[in-house]
């Protein structure tokens, strides 16, 4: 969650809580851009003044229609701002976390893990005729219907195994972080059929490379650039972190904004929820109306920034619509009385079981711009499948992994494509009930050497 800035000059609404699109959950046309080499520019520090909400706006049909128009106009203005400018200029305007593996932060607390993905986001932003954000930050309307498995959520096998560690580096703040993480997690567990599990034995080695937890919770000092930031389900393990800035521990005790509320908001992101609001400030936020709604618009949502004309305050608690929306994705939690008849997307049942098959392809290589196809692999509908690529040799290069259900993947047709600047990429999929094959492709963004493993449940 970003450190709040000044309120918008006019009311803006969104229509609904929506999901976040990561690089591994899309089947829409994309190009394969080549990020130019060069040092990471130093960004301009963000304004971190905390200001209160400005008041609620009634979600009438007229206001929603007006908000849609405002969103479109603001998105167009943001797009036009970057037409004719270079990626390097755009990159210089985006905050990047310090250190190796630092992520690009957009929309306040959304982390783009790789420069390739940031450039793809930039190029789409320039080209889109009807919106700005159509990459990491939104779900394309067609993909969110569930027919292609395009939503970015945890599989039914993993949703109750959301393990995490809390770094000892928090020092005297660690006990408070543990307590607030548990309280924030409990709010979502009561709403949806998910389970966040703290593994204290992993706290001593709580970092981005710890394979014994699904994600790590660590302190960071970004000078108030954000209060905290999280990740989305389809991010790779090294990118699955909840980072809490030191400024989160200096909040006035008598104010509504506290760490527990910040963590409720961030854990919403870890479940796949994007911001309820739309705040398309040119050069800062690029969210638009290209999302798939789960419920009616909720101006009090925990995923709605109060300074973006929300109706809530900075306590950031779950509303009835937050509970309904998350239950649409994962099923009802332990204390959720909401009616789910309004759901657009419904949670899948428990995964299908059966005989596991693993196909291993050793000593593979691909030239730059070349494509290698694998499969199809016959899989059981409704089951879990994993495709894992690991770099081999002293120079693994940069091959990219692509997976699709309905035919051989290409750079313009895929359902999972991590698209990272190295050779270690994984796609974990819950095969839709109307799909029974997996097709795999490896493309050489640069020449690469790798091992490929495809693990799946065989059909009956």
C-alpha positions as CSV (number, residue, x, y, z in Angstrom):
1,X,0.0,0.0,0.0
2,X,1.4,3.4,-0.9
3,X,1.9,6.2,1.5
4,X,-1.2,8.3,0.7
5,X,-0.9,11.4,-1.5
6,X,-3.3,14.3,-2.0
7,X,-6.9,13.5,-3.0
8,X,-8.1,13.6,-6.6
9,X,-9.6,16.9,-7.8
10,X,-12.8,15.2,-8.8
11,X,-14.7,12.0,-7.8
12,X,-13.6,8.8,-9.5
13,X,-15.4,5.5,-9.0
14,X,-14.6,1.9,-10.1
15,X,-17.3,-0.6,-10.8
16,X,-16.0,-3.5,-8.7
17,X,-13.3,-5.4,-6.9
18,X,-11.2,-7.0,-9.6
19,X,-8.4,-9.4,-10.0
20,X,-4.8,-8.7,-10.9
21,X,-3.2,-10.0,-14.0
22,X,0.4,-11.3,-13.7
23,X,2.5,-12.4,-16.6
24,X,1.5,-16.1,-16.1
25,X,-2.3,-15.7,-16.6
26,X,-3.1,-14.3,-20.0
27,X,-4.1,-15.5,-23.5
28,X,-4.1,-12.2,-25.3
29,X,-1.8,-10.8,-28.0
30,X,1.6,-9.6,-26.9
31,X,4.8,-8.7,-28.5
32,X,8.3,-9.7,-27.4
33,X,10.0,-6.4,-26.7
34,X,13.8,-6.1,-26.3
35,X,14.6,-4.0,-23.2
36,X,17.5,-1.7,-23.9
37,X,20.5,-2.2,-21.7
38,X,21.5,0.5,-19.4
39,X,21.8,1.5,-15.7
40,X,18.7,1.8,-13.6
41,X,17.7,5.5,-13.4
42,X,17.2,7.2,-10.1
43,X,13.5,8.0,-9.6
44,X,12.0,11.1,-8.1
45,X,11.0,10.5,-4.4
46,X,7.3,10.2,-3.8
47,X,5.2,12.5,-1.7
48,X,4.4,10.5,1.5
49,X,2.1,12.9,3.3
50,X,-0.9,11.1,4.8
51,X,-4.2,12.8,4.2
52,X,-7.7,11.7,5.1
53,X,-10.5,10.5,2.9
54,X,-12.4,13.3,1.2
55,X,-15.9,11.8,1.5
56,X,-18.1,9.2,-0.2
57,X,-19.7,9.4,-3.6
58,X,-23.0,7.5,-4.1
59,X,-22.7,4.6,-6.5
60,X,-25.7,5.5,-8.6
61,X,-26.0,4.5,-12.3
62,X,-25.3,8.1,-13.3
63,X,-22.2,8.4,-11.1
64,X,-20.9,5.0,-12.3
65,X,-21.4,6.1,-15.9
66,X,-19.6,9.4,-15.3
67,X,-16.8,7.5,-13.6
68,X,-16.4,5.2,-16.5
69,X,-16.1,8.3,-18.8
70,X,-13.6,9.9,-16.5
71,X,-11.5,6.7,-16.4
72,X,-11.4,6.5,-20.1
73,X,-10.4,10.2,-20.5
74,X,-7.7,9.9,-17.8
75,X,-6.4,6.7,-19.3
76,X,-6.2,8.3,-22.7
77,X,-4.4,11.3,-21.3
78,X,-1.9,9.1,-19.5
79,X,-1.3,7.1,-22.7
80,X,-0.8,10.2,-24.8
81,X,1.7,11.5,-22.3
82,X,4.1,8.7,-23.2
83,X,3.5,8.6,-27.0
84,X,6.8,9.5,-28.7
85,X,8.8,9.0,-25.6
86,X,11.3,6.3,-24.8
87,X,11.1,3.4,-22.5
88,X,14.1,4.8,-20.6
89,X,12.2,8.0,-19.9
90,X,9.2,6.0,-18.6
91,X,11.5,3.7,-16.5
92,X,13.1,6.8,-15.0
93,X,9.6,7.9,-13.7
94,X,8.9,4.5,-12.0
95,X,10.3,3.8,-8.6
96,X,12.5,0.7,-8.4
97,X,13.4,-0.9,-5.1
98,X,17.1,-0.8,-4.3
99,X,19.3,-3.8,-4.4
100,X,19.5,-6.9,-6.6
101,X,16.0,-8.2,-7.5
102,X,14.4,-4.9,-6.7
103,X,11.0,-4.5,-8.3
104,X,9.3,-1.7,-10.1
105,X,6.4,-0.1,-8.2
106,X,3.4,1.2,-9.9
107,X,-0.1,2.1,-8.7
108,X,1.2,2.7,-5.2
109,X,2.0,-0.8,-4.1
110,X,2.0,-3.0,-7.2
111,X,5.3,-4.7,-7.9
112,X,6.4,-5.5,-11.5
113,X,9.2,-8.0,-11.0
114,X,11.2,-7.7,-14.2
115,X,12.4,-5.1,-16.6
116,X,11.1,-7.1,-19.6
117,X,7.6,-7.0,-18.0
118,X,7.9,-3.2,-17.4
119,X,8.8,-2.5,-21.0
120,X,5.9,-4.7,-22.2
121,X,3.6,-2.7,-19.9
122,X,5.0,0.5,-21.4
123,X,4.6,-0.6,-25.0
124,X,1.0,-1.7,-24.4
125,X,0.3,1.6,-22.6
126,X,1.5,3.4,-25.8
127,X,-0.5,1.2,-28.2
128,X,-3.8,0.6,-26.5
129,X,-6.6,2.4,-28.2
130,X,-9.1,2.0,-25.4
131,X,-7.2,1.9,-22.2
132,X,-3.8,2.2,-20.6
133,X,-3.2,-0.8,-18.2
134,X,-3.6,-4.1,-19.9
135,X,-0.7,-6.1,-18.5
136,X,0.5,-7.0,-15.0
137,X,-2.2,-4.9,-13.4
138,X,-5.6,-5.9,-14.8
139,X,-7.6,-8.9,-16.0
140,X,-8.7,-8.7,-19.6
141,X,-12.5,-9.1,-19.6
142,X,-12.5,-12.1,-21.9
143,X,-9.9,-14.0,-19.9
144,X,-11.7,-13.5,-16.6
145,X,-14.7,-15.6,-17.5
146,X,-12.9,-18.8,-16.3
147,X,-13.2,-20.6,-19.6
148,X,-9.5,-20.4,-20.3
149,X,-8.3,-20.5,-16.7
150,X,-7.2,-16.9,-17.1
151,X,-7.8,-15.6,-13.6
152,X,-4.8,-15.1,-11.4
153,X,-5.7,-16.9,-8.1
154,X,-4.3,-19.8,-6.1
155,X,-5.2,-23.3,-7.2
156,X,-7.7,-25.2,-5.1
157,X,-4.8,-27.4,-4.0
158,X,-2.7,-24.5,-2.7
159,X,-5.3,-22.1,-1.3
160,X,-5.2,-23.6,2.1
161,X,-1.4,-23.9,2.2
162,X,-0.4,-20.2,2.1
163,X,2.7,-20.6,4.2
164,X,5.0,-17.7,5.2
165,X,7.8,-16.7,7.4
166,X,8.4,-13.4,9.3
167,X,12.0,-12.2,9.3
168,X,14.0,-11.8,12.5
169,X,15.3,-8.6,10.9
170,X,12.2,-6.8,12.2
171,X,13.9,-6.9,15.6
172,X,11.7,-5.3,18.3
173,X,8.8,-4.9,15.8
174,X,8.7,-8.6,15.0
175,X,6.0,-9.5,17.6
176,X,3.7,-6.8,16.3
177,X,4.2,-7.9,12.7
178,X,3.4,-11.5,13.7
179,X,0.3,-10.4,15.5
180,X,-0.9,-8.1,12.8
181,X,-0.2,-10.7,10.0
182,X,-2.3,-13.2,12.0
183,X,-5.1,-10.7,12.4
184,X,-5.1,-9.7,8.8
185,X,-4.9,-13.3,7.6
186,X,-7.8,-14.2,9.9
187,X,-10.0,-11.6,8.3
188,X,-9.5,-13.2,4.9
189,X,-9.8,-16.7,6.2
190,X,-13.2,-15.9,7.7
191,X,-14.3,-14.5,4.3
192,X,-12.8,-17.1,2.0
193,X,-11.7,-20.7,2.0
194,X,-8.0,-19.9,2.3
195,X,-5.5,-20.5,5.1
196,X,-2.4,-18.4,5.8
197,X,0.1,-20.4,7.9
198,X,3.1,-18.9,9.7
199,X,6.1,-21.2,10.0
200,X,8.2,-19.8,12.8
201,X,11.0,-22.4,12.1
202,X,11.7,-20.6,8.9
203,X,12.0,-17.1,10.4
204,X,15.7,-17.3,10.8
205,X,16.2,-17.8,7.0
206,X,13.2,-15.7,5.9
207,X,14.3,-14.4,2.5
208,X,13.2,-14.6,-1.1
209,X,15.1,-17.8,-1.8
210,X,13.6,-19.8,1.0
211,X,11.8,-22.8,-0.7
212,X,10.1,-24.0,2.5
213,X,7.5,-21.2,2.5
214,X,5.2,-19.8,-0.2
215,X,6.2,-16.2,0.6
216,X,8.3,-14.2,3.0
217,X,7.5,-11.1,5.1
218,X,10.5,-8.8,5.5
219,X,11.3,-5.2,6.5
220,X,12.6,-2.8,3.9
221,X,13.7,0.9,4.0
222,X,12.3,2.7,0.9
223,X,12.0,6.0,2.6
224,X,8.2,6.0,2.6
225,X,7.9,5.3,-1.1
226,X,5.2,2.8,0.1
227,X,4.0,1.6,3.5
228,X,4.0,-2.0,2.3
229,X,3.7,-3.9,-0.9
230,X,2.9,-7.5,-1.8
231,X,2.6,-9.8,-4.9
232,X,0.1,-11.8,-6.9
233,X,-0.4,-15.6,-6.9
234,X,1.3,-16.3,-10.2
235,X,4.5,-14.5,-9.3
236,X,7.5,-16.8,-9.1
237,X,8.8,-17.7,-5.6
238,X,11.6,-15.2,-5.6
239,X,9.0,-12.4,-6.3
240,X,6.5,-13.5,-3.6
241,X,7.3,-11.2,-0.7
242,X,5.4,-8.9,1.6
243,X,7.7,-6.0,2.3
244,X,6.9,-3.5,5.1
245,X,8.6,-0.1,5.1
246,X,9.9,1.3,8.4
247,X,7.4,4.2,8.0
248,X,4.6,1.7,8.8
249,X,5.9,1.5,12.4
250,X,5.7,5.3,12.9
251,X,2.0,5.7,12.4
252,X,0.2,7.7,15.1
253,X,-1.5,5.3,17.5
254,X,-4.7,7.4,17.7
255,X,-5.2,7.4,13.9
256,X,-7.3,4.8,11.9
257,X,-4.4,3.8,9.7
258,X,-2.5,1.0,11.4
259,X,-0.2,-1.8,10.2
260,X,-3.0,-4.4,10.6
261,X,-5.2,-2.5,8.1
262,X,-2.3,-2.1,5.7
263,X,-1.7,-5.9,5.9
264,X,-5.3,-6.6,5.3
265,X,-5.0,-4.6,2.1
266,X,-1.8,-6.3,1.0
267,X,-3.0,-9.8,1.7
268,X,-5.9,-9.0,-0.6
269,X,-3.3,-8.5,-3.3
270,X,-1.7,-11.9,-2.4
271,X,-5.1,-13.5,-3.1
272,X,-5.3,-11.9,-6.5
273,X,-7.4,-8.8,-5.8
274,X,-6.5,-5.5,-7.4
275,X,-7.4,-2.1,-6.2
276,X,-11.2,-1.4,-5.9
277,X,-10.6,2.2,-6.9
278,X,-9.3,3.6,-10.1
279,X,-6.7,6.3,-9.7
280,X,-5.3,7.1,-13.2
281,X,-3.0,10.0,-12.4
282,X,-0.8,10.6,-15.4
283,X,2.7,9.2,-14.9
284,X,1.8,7.7,-11.5
285,X,-1.1,5.3,-11.7
286,X,-2.2,3.5,-14.9
287,X,-5.2,1.6,-13.7
288,X,-8.2,1.8,-16.0
289,X,-11.5,0.0,-16.6
290,X,-10.1,-3.1,-18.2
291,X,-11.0,-5.5,-15.4
292,X,-13.6,-8.2,-14.6
293,X,-15.9,-7.3,-11.7
294,X,-16.6,-9.8,-9.0
295,X,-19.3,-7.8,-7.1
296,X,-21.1,-4.5,-7.2
297,X,-18.9,-1.4,-6.7
298,X,-17.9,-1.0,-3.1
299,X,-16.7,2.4,-2.0
300,X,-15.8,1.1,1.5
301,X,-13.7,-1.8,0.2
302,X,-10.5,-2.8,2.0
303,X,-9.0,-2.7,-1.5
304,X,-10.2,0.9,-2.0
305,X,-7.8,3.8,-1.1
306,X,-9.8,6.2,1.0
307,X,-8.1,9.2,-0.5
308,X,-9.4,8.1,-3.9
309,X,-12.9,9.2,-2.9
310,X,-13.7,6.0,-1.1
311,X,-16.4,6.1,1.6
312,X,-14.3,4.3,4.3
313,X,-11.5,5.5,6.5
314,X,-8.0,4.3,6.9
315,X,-8.9,1.4,9.1
316,X,-9.1,-0.7,5.9
317,X,-11.5,-3.5,7.1
318,X,-13.3,-6.0,5.0
319,X,-16.8,-5.1,3.9
320,X,-19.6,-7.5,3.0
321,X,-18.8,-7.1,-0.7
322,X,-15.1,-7.8,0.0
323,X,-16.2,-11.0,1.7
324,X,-18.5,-11.9,-1.1
325,X,-15.9,-11.2,-3.8
326,X,-13.2,-13.3,-2.2
327,X,-15.6,-16.1,-1.6
328,X,-16.5,-16.1,-5.3
329,X,-12.9,-16.9,-6.0
330,X,-12.1,-19.4,-3.2
331,X,-15.4,-20.5,-1.6
332,X,-16.8,-19.3,1.7
333,X,-14.6,-19.0,4.7
334,X,-15.3,-19.8,8.4
335,X,-17.5,-16.7,9.0
336,X,-19.1,-15.4,5.8
337,X,-22.9,-14.9,5.7
338,X,-22.8,-13.1,2.3
339,X,-25.0,-14.2,-0.6
340,X,-22.8,-15.4,-3.5
341,X,-25.6,-15.2,-6.1
342,X,-23.9,-12.1,-7.4
343,X,-20.7,-13.9,-8.3
344,X,-19.4,-13.5,-11.8
345,X,-16.6,-16.0,-11.2
346,X,-17.1,-19.1,-9.1
347,X,-14.4,-21.0,-7.2
348,X,-13.3,-24.4,-8.7
349,X,-14.0,-27.5,-6.7
350,X,-11.1,-29.5,-5.1
351,X,-8.6,-30.6,-7.8
352,X,-9.1,-33.9,-9.6
353,X,-6.8,-36.7,-8.5
354,X,-5.3,-39.7,-10.3
355,X,-2.0,-41.0,-11.5
356,X,0.8,-38.5,-11.7
357,X,3.0,-38.4,-14.8
358,X,6.3,-36.5,-15.2
359,X,8.0,-36.0,-18.5
360,X,11.6,-34.8,-18.3
361,X,13.5,-33.2,-21.1
362,X,17.2,-32.9,-20.3
363,X,20.0,-31.0,-22.1
364,X,17.7,-28.7,-24.0
365,X,18.8,-25.6,-25.9
366,X,17.2,-22.9,-28.0
367,X,18.7,-20.2,-30.2
368,X,17.7,-16.6,-30.0
369,X,14.2,-16.0,-31.5
370,X,13.8,-19.8,-32.1
371,X,10.8,-21.7,-30.8
372,X,10.7,-25.3,-29.5
373,X,7.4,-27.0,-29.0
374,X,6.6,-29.9,-26.6
375,X,3.5,-32.0,-26.3
376,X,0.6,-32.0,-26.3
377,X,0.3,-33.8,-23.0
378,X,-3.0,-35.4,-22.2
379,X,-4.2,-34.2,-18.8
380,X,-7.2,-34.8,-16.6
381,X,-9.7,-31.9,-16.6
382,X,-9.8,-30.1,-13.2
383,X,-6.4,-31.4,-12.1
384,X,-3.2,-29.5,-11.2
385,X,-0.3,-29.4,-13.6
386,X,3.1,-27.9,-13.3
387,X,5.6,-27.0,-16.1
388,X,9.1,-26.1,-14.7
389,X,12.1,-24.8,-16.7
390,X,15.5,-24.7,-15.1
391,X,18.6,-23.2,-16.6
392,X,21.6,-25.5,-17.1
393,X,25.3,-24.9,-17.6
394,X,27.5,-21.9,-17.0
395,X,25.5,-19.7,-19.3
396,X,21.8,-20.6,-19.2
397,X,20.8,-17.5,-21.2
398,X,17.3,-16.2,-21.4
399,X,14.7,-18.8,-22.7
400,X,11.1,-18.0,-22.1
401,X,8.4,-20.6,-21.1
402,X,4.9,-20.5,-22.7
403,X,2.0,-22.8,-21.9
404,X,-1.4,-23.1,-23.6
405,X,-4.5,-25.4,-23.4
406,X,-6.1,-25.2,-26.9
407,X,-3.1,-25.5,-29.2
408,X,0.6,-24.8,-29.5
409,X,1.6,-21.6,-27.8
410,X,3.0,-18.6,-29.6
411,X,4.2,-15.2,-28.6
412,X,0.6,-14.0,-29.2
413,X,-1.3,-17.0,-27.7
414,X,-0.6,-18.4,-24.2
415,X,-2.2,-19.0,-20.9
416,X,1.0,-18.8,-18.8
417,X,4.3,-17.0,-19.6
418,X,6.4,-15.8,-16.7
419,X,8.6,-13.7,-19.0
420,X,11.6,-13.2,-16.8
421,X,15.2,-12.2,-17.6
422,X,16.7,-15.6,-16.7
423,X,16.0,-19.3,-17.4
424,X,14.2,-20.4,-14.2
425,X,10.5,-20.2,-14.8
426,X,7.5,-22.2,-13.5
427,X,3.9,-22.4,-14.5
428,X,1.4,-24.0,-12.1
429,X,-2.0,-24.5,-13.5
430,X,-5.4,-25.7,-12.5
431,X,-6.7,-27.3,-15.7
432,X,-10.2,-26.0,-16.5
433,X,-13.0,-28.6,-16.6
434,X,-13.4,-28.2,-20.3
435,X,-9.7,-28.7,-21.2
436,X,-7.7,-32.0,-21.5
437,X,-4.4,-31.1,-23.1
438,X,-1.3,-29.0,-22.3
439,X,0.9,-27.6,-25.0
440,X,4.4,-26.1,-24.1
441,X,6.8,-23.9,-25.9
442,X,10.2,-22.5,-25.1
443,X,11.3,-19.4,-27.1
444,X,14.8,-18.0,-27.1
445,X,14.5,-14.4,-26.0
446,X,18.2,-14.9,-26.0
447,X,19.9,-18.2,-26.6
448,X,19.4,-20.6,-23.7
449,X,20.2,-23.9,-22.2
450,X,17.7,-25.6,-19.9
451,X,15.9,-28.7,-18.5
452,X,12.2,-29.0,-18.8
453,X,9.8,-30.9,-16.5
454,X,6.1,-31.4,-17.2
455,X,4.1,-32.9,-14.3
456,X,0.4,-33.6,-14.6
457,X,-2.4,-36.0,-13.7
458,X,-3.1,-38.6,-16.5
459,X,-6.7,-38.9,-17.8
460,X,-8.7,-41.9,-16.7
